């Protein structure tokens, strides 16, 4: 995320993201969601709503032509940062969000220990990969998740490697996933995703780097009614910045070290630069 420094987390997870995005049709070993031996029809754990795991930055979709427009520099600078955040988070989040989205349309297999198993097979250009998503109810409110992947690459076979694990609660409205890079020695944890939200249009999504040069960095996306906000923390450099906007009236602002003297810079309903006291 910082200028002049390689995006270690993004590059580390890029291969995993490319692998996961290709997950197409899901398949299951068993179409019956009945736990063995008890004769009771049991419900599988609730999967998180994929919409809660996405940073919606569509507000900035039309900003690209404004780079030379007079009076729109604040909004355009916010747009540039939104593009970076979108690319950074997209590489990391696209694959697990896609995997969970497909699970919504797949019948899981009940296991004898009370857990549930979703199985996906991906085939593209003659290559195949399999995802096994395992959900174990931890109590009446929470579920422990584990996703493993099997595939061949470069003459090497990866067998049920742990891609990410974590816990959800409140029917998926709260949760945490930890991502691992199993191609490195020791399969270190490299990123963590945490979210929480309600049905009253309030949600928080936070992605944090756990390893590499970006260790300690985080991006937080908050939605509260019509208000949206991105907060970025550059831990090694001890820097922070934010971009905020209103989906309904189009106003917003940003505060970034090195821009506008480090002071908050605002725009109005037509995205024209405006004094923040008048916005």
CORHU-V452669 format. One record per residue. PHI is phi in degrees with one decimal (NA if undefined). Layout:
<<PHI> <PHI>>
This chain:
<<NA> <-95.7> <-64.8> <76.3> <-134.0> <-63.2> <-79.8> <-59.0> <-62.8> <-61.3> <-67.4> <-63.3> <-95.3> <-57.8> <-62.5> <-67.4> <-64.6> <-60.7> <-62.2> <-71.9> <-62.1> <-79.4> <-63.9> <-99.3> <-72.9> <-89.7> <-140.0> <-132.2> <-75.5> <-147.9> <-88.7> <-100.2> <-85.9> <-116.0> <-67.3> <-61.8> <88.3> <-106.7> <67.0> <-103.1> <-81.4> <-106.7> <-92.4> <-71.7> <-57.6> <-77.6> <-83.8> <-60.1> <-67.2> <-56.6> <-64.0> <-77.1> <-106.4> <-127.0> <-89.1> <-81.5> <-115.1> <-64.4> <-53.9> <-96.7> <-59.1> <-95.8> <-86.3> <-54.6> <-71.3> <-85.6> <-62.5> <-111.3> <-77.6> <-71.7> <87.8> <-121.3> <-67.1> <-64.5> <-63.7> <-65.5> <-66.3> <-65.0> <-59.4> <-58.8> <-71.8> <-64.7> <-63.1> <-64.0> <-62.3> <-62.8> <-67.5> <-63.2> <-74.5> <-61.5> <-63.0> <-81.4> <-95.3> <-58.0> <-66.8> <-65.3> <-64.6> <-63.1> <-61.7> <-70.0> <-62.2> <-66.7> <-63.6> <-62.4> <-111.0> <-122.8> <-82.8> <-79.8> <-101.6> <-71.3> <-107.6> <-65.5> <-89.3> <94.0> <-89.5> <-132.2> <-131.1> <-106.3> <-125.4> <-121.7> <-118.5> <-113.2> <-134.7> <-156.4> <52.6> <80.9> <-104.6> <-127.6> <-140.1> <-122.3> <-111.9> <-122.3> <-101.4> <-116.4> <-122.4> <-119.9> <-57.5> <-88.0> <-159.5> <-67.0> <-117.5> <-121.6> <-135.0> <-95.5> <-116.4> <-149.9> <-121.8> <-120.5> <-128.1> <-125.8> <-166.0> <-113.9> <-152.7> <56.7> <79.7> <-114.3> <-103.8> <-107.2> <-113.0> <46.6> <-76.3> <-73.3> <-92.9> <-153.8> <-142.3> <163.9> <-137.0> <-123.6> <-148.2> <52.7> <54.0> <84.8> <-75.7> <-131.2> <-176.7> <-144.1> <-119.0> <-115.5> <-100.7> <-123.8> <-102.1> <-73.4> <-84.5> <-95.8> <-59.0> <82.6> <44.8> <-68.1> <-72.7> <-115.9> <-157.7> <-135.3> <-113.1> <-132.6> <-148.9> <-157.3> <-169.6> <-131.5> <-85.9> <-98.0> <59.0> <-131.0> <-155.0> <-133.9> <-129.3> <-129.8> <-116.5> <-127.2> <-86.1> <-110.6> <-151.6> <77.3> <-66.0> <-91.7> <-54.3> <95.3> <-68.1> <-151.2> <-125.4> <-123.1> <-112.8> <-122.9> <-121.8> <-140.1> <64.3> <-87.2> <-82.6> <-128.8> <-154.0> <-114.7> <-119.8> <-118.9> <-119.9> <-99.1> <-63.5> <-61.2> <-92.4> <55.9> <-119.9> <-138.0> <-149.9> <-142.6> <-131.1> <-132.6> <-157.2> <-112.7> <-63.1> <-81.7> <-103.9> <85.4> <-78.5> <176.5> <-163.2> <-143.6> <-139.2> <-136.1> <-56.7> <91.0> <-121.3> <56.3> <64.9> <79.6> <-89.7> <-62.9> <-122.9> <-117.2> <-137.9> <-97.4> <-62.2> <-99.0> <63.5> <-82.9> <-57.8> <-150.1> <-62.7> <-62.9> <-70.7> <-108.6> <-80.5>>
